[in-house]
């Protein structure tokens, strides 16, 4: 497992990642599966989460992210459908696609 500095955050290639995911970001640490380490779109997406954490703080990010996910699940959305509708995920995906 390799951890290296990537600008304003740390990238942990081969670090722990939840089942079904390619990467996870917590604060300034991005953990990515080895097979996804070269995926520039994914890395831009996760870098946006780093920015979101910096902007909102750990508690603010988690409250916003998990609150949105739980509200969607309580409305009957499946896990993946709810995940794709989390506003912070939508924003990260948009910025990863557009380079903004």
BALOKOL-279604 format. One record per atom (N, C-alpha, C, O): y, z, x; residue in three letters; atom name. Coordinates in Angstrom, 2 decimals, padded with zeros to 5 digits, m for minus. Atoms other than C-alpha are relative to their C-alpha. Layout:
N
        yy        zz        xx     r    a
         Y         Z         X   ALA   CA
...
end
This chain:
100
        yy        zz        xx     r    a
   m001.18    000.00    000.84   UNK    N
    000.00    000.00    000.00   UNK   CA
    001.24    000.00    000.88   UNK    C
    001.34    000.76    001.84   UNK    O
   m001.22    000.12   m000.78   UNK    N
    003.38   m000.98    001.32   UNK   CA
    001.22    000.32   m000.86   UNK    C
    001.36   m000.21   m001.97   UNK    O
   m001.27   m000.30    000.67   UNK    N
    006.73    000.51    000.29   UNK   CA
    001.10   m000.50    000.93   UNK    C
    001.14   m000.16    002.11   UNK    O
   m001.09    000.52   m000.81   UNK    N
    009.81   m001.33    001.45   UNK   CA
    001.31    000.00   m000.80   UNK    C
    001.31   m000.05   m002.03   UNK    O
   m001.34    000.02    000.60   UNK    N
    013.53   m001.28    000.78   UNK   CA
    000.33   m001.42   m000.42   UNK    C
    000.13   m002.37    000.34   UNK    O
   m000.43    001.30    000.55   UNK    N
    014.80   m004.15   m001.41   UNK   CA
    001.41    000.18   m000.56   UNK    C
    001.57    000.36   m001.77   UNK    O
   m001.38   m000.17    000.46   UNK    N
    018.58   m003.86   m001.59   UNK   CA
    000.24    001.42   m000.50   UNK    C
    000.21    002.37    000.29   UNK    O
   m000.32   m001.31    000.58   UNK    N
    019.37   m000.99   m003.97   UNK   CA
   m001.21    000.77   m000.50   UNK    C
   m001.05    001.82   m001.13   UNK    O
    001.19   m000.70    000.49   UNK    N
    015.76   m000.01   m004.69   UNK   CA
   m001.15   m000.13    000.99   UNK    C
   m001.05   m000.83    002.00   UNK    O
    001.23    000.03   m000.79   UNK    N
    012.31    000.51   m003.24   UNK   CA
   m001.06   m000.78   m000.76   UNK    C
   m001.18   m000.64   m001.98   UNK    O
    001.08    000.78    000.59   UNK    N
    009.41   m001.86   m003.88   UNK   CA
   m001.32    000.51    000.58   UNK    C
   m001.51    000.52    001.79   UNK    O
    001.31   m000.53   m000.39   UNK    N
    005.89   m000.42   m003.79   UNK   CA
   m001.06   m001.01   m000.45   UNK    C
   m001.46   m001.02   m001.61   UNK    O
    001.02    001.01    000.29   UNK    N
    003.38   m003.26   m003.62   UNK   CA
   m001.36    000.69    000.06   UNK    C
   m001.73    001.29    001.07   UNK    O
    001.30   m000.65    000.08   UNK    N
   m000.02   m002.01   m004.74   UNK   CA
    000.07    001.43   m000.50   UNK    C
   m000.93    002.15   m000.47   UNK    O
   m000.16   m001.35    000.53   UNK    N
    001.38    001.18   m006.22   UNK   CA
   m000.55    000.11   m001.42   UNK    C
   m001.02   m000.89   m001.97   UNK    O
    000.53   m000.19    001.35   UNK    N
    000.36    002.66   m009.58   UNK   CA
    000.79   m000.77   m001.05   UNK    C
    002.02   m000.78   m001.05   UNK    O
   m000.57    000.77    001.10   UNK    N
    000.99    000.48   m012.63   UNK   CA
   m000.86    000.26   m001.23   UNK    C
   m002.08    000.30   m001.11   UNK    O
    000.80   m000.25    001.21   UNK    N
   m000.06    001.19   m016.24   UNK   CA
   m000.94   m001.17   m000.32   UNK    C
   m000.64   m002.31    000.02   UNK    O
    000.93    001.07    000.41   UNK    N
   m003.04   m000.76   m017.61   UNK   CA
    000.73   m001.05   m000.85   UNK    C
    001.51   m000.71   m001.75   UNK    O
   m000.60    001.09    000.77   UNK    N
   m001.98   m004.15   m018.95   UNK   CA
    001.37   m000.44    000.47   UNK    C
    001.91   m001.42   m000.03   UNK    O
   m001.32    000.35   m000.51   UNK    N
    001.29   m004.22   m017.01   UNK   CA
   m000.12   m000.55    001.42   UNK    C
   m001.09   m000.29    002.13   UNK    O
   m000.03    000.54   m001.35   UNK    N
    002.21   m006.09   m013.84   UNK   CA
    000.84    000.87    000.92   UNK    C
    000.67    000.86    002.14   UNK    O
   m000.90   m000.84   m000.79   UNK    N
    004.87   m003.60   m012.73   UNK   CA
    000.57    001.09   m000.89   UNK    C
    000.50    001.03   m002.12   UNK    O
   m000.72   m001.05    000.72   UNK    N
    006.74   m000.46   m013.69   UNK   CA
    001.14    000.45    000.89   UNK    C
    001.01    000.49    002.12   UNK    O
   m001.16   m000.49   m000.73   UNK    N
    010.16    000.83   m012.69   UNK   CA
    000.32    001.40   m000.49   UNK    C
    000.39    001.65   m001.69   UNK    O
   m000.46   m001.35    000.31   UNK    N
    011.14    004.48   m012.54   UNK   CA
    001.14    000.30    000.97   UNK    C
    000.92    000.49    002.16   UNK    O
   m001.17   m000.22   m000.84   UNK    N
    014.64    005.03   m011.27   UNK   CA
    000.19   m001.15    000.96   UNK    C
    000.35   m002.30    000.54   UNK    O
   m000.19    001.02   m001.03   UNK    N
    015.01    003.15   m007.98   UNK   CA
   m001.31   m000.43    000.65   UNK    C
   m001.31   m001.06    001.70   UNK    O
    001.30    000.39   m000.52   UNK    N
    011.27    002.68   m007.44   UNK   CA
   m000.67   m001.01   m000.93   UNK    C
   m000.88   m000.72   m002.11   UNK    O
    000.74    001.03    000.74   UNK    N
    009.54   m000.51   m008.58   UNK   CA
   m001.41   m000.04    000.59   UNK    C
   m001.58   m000.31    001.78   UNK    O
    001.40    000.07   m000.41   UNK    N
    005.74   m000.36   m008.41   UNK   CA
   m000.59   m001.27   m000.62   UNK    C
   m000.50   m001.47   m001.83   UNK    O
    000.50    001.29    000.47   UNK    N
    004.05   m003.77   m008.67   UNK   CA
   m001.42   m000.23    000.51   UNK    C
   m001.76    000.14    001.63   UNK    O
    001.36    000.35   m000.42   UNK    N
    000.46   m004.95   m008.59   UNK   CA
    000.07   m001.03    001.13   UNK    C
    000.99   m001.85    001.17   UNK    O
    000.02    000.93   m001.13   UNK    N
   m000.44   m006.86   m005.42   UNK   CA
    000.05   m001.45   m000.47   UNK    C
    000.78   m002.26    000.10   UNK    O
    000.07    001.40    000.44   UNK    N
   m001.23   m010.04   m007.35   UNK   CA
    001.31   m000.49   m000.63   UNK    C
    001.50   m001.69   m000.80   UNK    O
   m001.28    000.37    000.61   UNK    N
    002.26   m009.97   m008.93   UNK   CA
    001.18    000.13    000.95   UNK    C
    002.32   m000.13    000.56   UNK    O
   m001.08   m000.28   m000.95   UNK    N
    004.26   m009.16   m005.80   UNK   CA
    000.85   m001.22    000.32   UNK    C
    002.01   m001.07    000.71   UNK    O
   m000.76    001.22   m000.28   UNK    N
    005.34   m012.80   m005.35   UNK   CA
    000.68   m000.61   m001.22   UNK    C
    001.28   m001.67   m001.12   UNK    O
   m000.57    000.52    001.24   UNK    N
    006.49   m013.27   m008.95   UNK   CA
    001.49    000.34   m000.05   UNK    C
    001.86    001.45   m000.41   UNK    O
   m001.44   m000.25   m000.09   UNK    N
    010.27   m013.64   m008.54   UNK   CA
    000.62    000.35   m001.35   UNK    C
    001.53    001.17   m001.43   UNK    O
   m000.50   m000.32    001.34   UNK    N
    010.89   m013.59   m012.29   UNK   CA
   m000.26    001.47   m000.32   UNK    C
    000.64    002.18   m000.79   UNK    O
    000.35   m001.40    000.25   UNK    N
    009.06   m010.26   m012.61   UNK   CA
    000.86    000.92    000.85   UNK    C
    001.34    001.94    000.35   UNK    O
   m000.80   m000.85   m000.87   UNK    N
    010.93   m008.81   m009.64   UNK   CA
    001.45    000.06   m000.44   UNK    C
    002.09    001.10   m000.32   UNK    O
   m001.37   m000.02    000.56   UNK    N
    014.30   m009.85   m011.15   UNK   CA
    000.05    000.87   m001.25   UNK    C
    001.01    001.61   m001.46   UNK    O
    000.10   m000.81    001.22   UNK    N
    013.21   m008.26   m014.45   UNK   CA
    000.01    001.48    000.37   UNK    C
    000.76    002.27   m000.21   UNK    O
    000.08   m001.41   m000.40   UNK    N
    012.32   m005.00   m012.72   UNK   CA
    001.28    000.46    000.69   UNK    C
    001.69    001.61    000.53   UNK    O
   m001.28   m000.34   m000.62   UNK    N
    015.53   m005.08   m010.65   UNK   CA
    001.06    000.30   m001.06   UNK    C
    001.93    001.14   m000.85   UNK    O
   m000.92   m000.29    001.10   UNK    N
    017.43   m005.17   m013.95   UNK   CA
   m000.27    001.40   m000.55   UNK    C
    000.67    002.11   m000.92   UNK    O
    000.29   m001.37    000.42   UNK    N
    015.61   m001.99   m014.99   UNK   CA
    000.59    001.01    000.98   UNK    C
    001.06    002.08    000.57   UNK    O
   m000.63   m000.88   m000.99   UNK    N
    016.81   m000.42   m011.72   UNK   CA
    001.48    000.15   m000.34   UNK    C
    002.01    001.26   m000.31   UNK    O
   m001.42   m000.05    000.36   UNK    N
    020.37   m001.34   m012.74   UNK   CA
    000.21    000.84   m001.27   UNK    C
    001.16    001.61   m001.35   UNK    O
   m000.11   m000.75    001.25   UNK    N
    019.80    000.08   m016.24   UNK   CA
   m000.14    001.50    000.26   UNK    C
    000.60    002.31   m000.30   UNK    O
    000.15   m001.41   m000.36   UNK    N
    018.55    003.36   m014.77   UNK   CA
    001.27    000.53    000.67   UNK    C
    001.73    001.62    000.34   UNK    O
   m001.21   m000.42   m000.71   UNK    N
    021.59    003.54   m012.47   UNK   CA
    001.17    000.20   m000.97   UNK    C
    001.97    001.12   m000.82   UNK    O
   m001.08   m000.05    000.98   UNK    N
    023.91    002.91   m015.40   UNK   CA
   m000.15    001.18   m000.97   UNK    C
    000.84    001.83   m001.31   UNK    O
    000.24   m001.00    001.04   UNK    N
    022.30    005.36   m017.86   UNK   CA
   m000.50    001.34    000.52   UNK    C
   m000.43    002.34   m000.19   UNK    O
    000.64   m001.20   m000.51   UNK    N
    020.65    007.92   m015.61   UNK   CA
   m001.44    000.07   m000.50   UNK    C
   m001.81   m000.61   m001.45   UNK    O
    001.42   m000.10    000.34   UNK    N
    017.00    008.91   m015.80   UNK   CA
   m000.21    000.41   m001.45   UNK    C
   m000.96   m000.25   m002.18   UNK    O
    000.19   m000.51    001.37   UNK    N
    017.25    010.90   m019.03   UNK   CA
    000.53   m001.00   m001.02   UNK    C
   m000.11   m001.25   m002.04   UNK    O
   m000.58    000.96    000.93   UNK    N
    019.54    008.37   m020.72   UNK   CA
   m000.85   m001.24   m000.15   UNK    C
   m001.05   m001.74   m001.26   UNK    O
    000.87    001.17    000.06   UNK    N
    017.30    005.44   m019.81   UNK   CA
   m001.25    000.31   m000.81   UNK    C
   m001.59   m000.42   m001.74   UNK    O
    001.25   m000.32    000.68   UNK    N
    014.11    007.15   m020.94   UNK   CA
    000.20    000.29   m001.48   UNK    C
   m000.62   m000.10   m002.31   UNK    O
   m000.28   m000.29    001.42   UNK    N
    015.68    008.42   m024.18   UNK   CA
    000.24   m001.29   m000.77   UNK    C
   m000.28   m001.46   m001.87   UNK    O
   m000.29    001.28    000.65   UNK    N
    016.97    004.93   m025.02   UNK   CA
   m001.27   m000.84   m000.13   UNK    C
   m001.57   m001.36   m001.20   UNK    O
    001.19    000.85   m000.05   UNK    N
    013.79    003.12   m023.99   UNK   CA
   m001.10    000.53   m000.91   UNK    C
   m001.61   m000.18   m001.77   UNK    O
    001.09   m000.58    000.79   UNK    N
    011.23    005.49   m025.49   UNK   CA
    000.38    000.19   m001.46   UNK    C
   m000.45    000.05   m002.35   UNK    O
   m000.46   m000.13    001.38   UNK    N
    013.35    006.13   m028.58   UNK   CA
   m000.14   m001.31   m000.77   UNK    C
   m000.61   m001.33   m001.90   UNK    O
    000.12    001.32    000.64   UNK    N
    013.49    002.41   m029.36   UNK   CA
   m001.46   m000.34   m000.24   UNK    C
   m001.83   m000.82   m001.32   UNK    O
    001.43    000.30    000.15   UNK    N
    009.76    002.02   m028.74   UNK   CA
   m000.61    000.81   m001.14   UNK    C
   m001.34    000.26   m001.97   UNK    O
    000.58   m000.85    001.06   UNK    N
    008.85    004.96   m030.99   UNK   CA
    000.49   m000.41   m001.39   UNK    C
   m000.29   m000.44   m002.34   UNK    O
   m000.51    000.47    001.30   UNK    N
    011.14    003.75   m033.80   UNK   CA
   m000.73   m001.26   m000.46   UNK    C
   m001.09   m001.38   m001.63   UNK    O
    000.69    001.24    000.35   UNK    N
    009.51    000.32   m033.69   UNK   CA
   m001.46    000.27   m000.38   UNK    C
   m001.96   m000.32   m001.33   UNK    O
    001.40   m000.33    000.32   UNK    N
    005.99    001.79   m033.65   UNK   CA
   m000.08    000.67   m001.37   UNK    C
   m001.00    000.38   m002.15   UNK    O
    000.00   m000.67    001.30   UNK    N
    006.85    004.01   m036.63   UNK   CA
    000.27   m000.97   m001.14   UNK    C
   m000.09   m000.70   m002.29   UNK    O
   m000.23    001.05    001.00   UNK    N
    007.99    000.88   m038.47   UNK   CA
   m001.20   m000.92   m000.15   UNK    C
   m001.18   m001.84   m000.96   UNK    O
    001.23    000.75    000.16   UNK    N
    004.51   m000.54   m038.00   UNK   CA
   m000.27   m001.09    001.01   UNK    C
   m001.28   m001.78    000.91   UNK    O
    000.22    001.02   m001.02   UNK    N
    004.91   m002.83   m035.00   UNK   CA
   m001.14    000.43    000.93   UNK    C
   m001.29    001.61    001.22   UNK    O
    001.05   m000.28   m000.98   UNK    N
    001.92   m003.09   m032.64   UNK   CA
    000.65    000.37    001.34   UNK    C
    001.86    000.21    001.52   UNK    O
   m000.53   m000.39   m001.30   UNK    N
    002.30   m001.84   m029.06   UNK   CA
    000.78   m001.15    000.65   UNK    C
    001.95   m000.98    001.00   UNK    O
   m000.65    001.11   m000.71   UNK    N
    003.09   m005.26   m027.55   UNK   CA
    001.18   m000.56   m000.77   UNK    C
    002.18   m000.97   m000.17   UNK    O
   m001.12    000.49    000.80   UNK    N
    005.31   m006.34   m030.44   UNK   CA
    001.19    000.96    000.13   UNK    C
    002.34    000.52    000.26   UNK    O
   m001.07   m001.00   m000.17   UNK    N
    007.30   m003.09   m030.16   UNK   CA
    000.60   m000.10    001.40   UNK    C
    001.82   m000.10    001.55   UNK    O
   m000.46    000.12   m001.40   UNK    N
    007.52   m003.40   m026.37   UNK   CA
    000.94   m001.18    000.16   UNK    C
    001.99   m001.04    000.79   UNK    O
   m000.83    001.19   m000.15   UNK    N
    008.94   m006.91   m026.61   UNK   CA
    001.32    000.09   m000.76   UNK    C
    002.22   m000.72   m000.52   UNK    O
   m001.22   m000.16    000.78   UNK    N
    011.61   m005.71   m029.05   UNK   CA
    000.90    001.14    000.49   UNK    C
    001.96    001.38   m000.09   UNK    O
   m000.84   m001.07   m000.57   UNK    N
    012.94   m002.80   m026.96   UNK   CA
    001.25   m000.66    000.58   UNK    C
    001.14   m001.55    001.42   UNK    O
   m001.22    000.66   m000.49   UNK    N
    016.59   m003.70   m026.32   UNK   CA
    000.12   m000.04    001.53   UNK    C
    000.60   m001.04    002.07   UNK    O
   m000.07    000.02   m001.46   UNK    N
    016.37   m002.72   m022.63   UNK   CA
   m000.96   m001.04    000.59   UNK    C
   m000.68   m001.61    001.65   UNK    O
    000.93    001.05   m000.44   UNK    N
    013.36   m005.05   m022.25   UNK   CA
    000.58   m001.38   m000.27   UNK    C
    000.48   m002.28    000.57   UNK    O
   m000.62    001.29    000.34   UNK    N
    015.16   m007.88   m024.02   UNK   CA
    001.09   m000.33    001.01   UNK    C
    001.18   m001.47    001.48   UNK    O
   m001.07    000.21   m000.97   UNK    N
    018.16   m007.43   m021.71   UNK   CA
   m000.56   m000.34    001.38   UNK    C
   m000.07   m001.25    002.04   UNK    O
    000.60    000.25   m001.33   UNK    N
    015.98   m007.29   m018.57   UNK   CA
   m000.61   m001.39    000.05   UNK    C
   m000.50   m002.09    001.06   UNK    O
    000.61    001.32    000.04   UNK    N
    014.12   m010.41   m019.64   UNK   CA
    001.07   m001.10    000.02   UNK    C
    000.93   m002.10    000.71   UNK    O
   m001.10    000.96    000.03   UNK    N
    017.36   m012.26   m020.41   UNK   CA
    000.59   m000.17    001.40   UNK    C
    000.78   m001.29    001.87   UNK    O
   m000.60    000.08   m001.33   UNK    N
    018.84   m011.41   m017.03   UNK   CA
   m000.94   m000.59    001.03   UNK    C
   m000.51   m001.28    001.95   UNK    O
    000.98    000.59   m000.91   UNK    N
    015.63   m012.33   m015.23   UNK   CA
   m000.05   m001.51   m000.17   UNK    C
   m000.21   m002.25    000.80   UNK    O
    000.07    001.44    000.27   UNK    N
    015.66   m015.75   m016.91   UNK   CA
    001.27   m000.72    000.40   UNK    C
    001.22   m001.85    000.89   UNK    O
   m001.27    000.68   m000.21   UNK    N
    019.35   m016.49   m016.52   UNK   CA
    000.61    000.27    001.38   UNK    C
    001.51   m000.44    001.81   UNK    O
   m000.56   m000.35   m001.30   UNK    N
    020.02   m014.84   m013.17   UNK   CA
    001.31    000.75   m000.10   UNK    C
    001.98    000.95    000.91   UNK    O
   m001.25   m000.78    000.19   UNK    N
    022.96   m012.89   m014.67   UNK   CA
   m000.15    001.40    000.54   UNK    C
    000.79    002.19    000.46   UNK    O
end
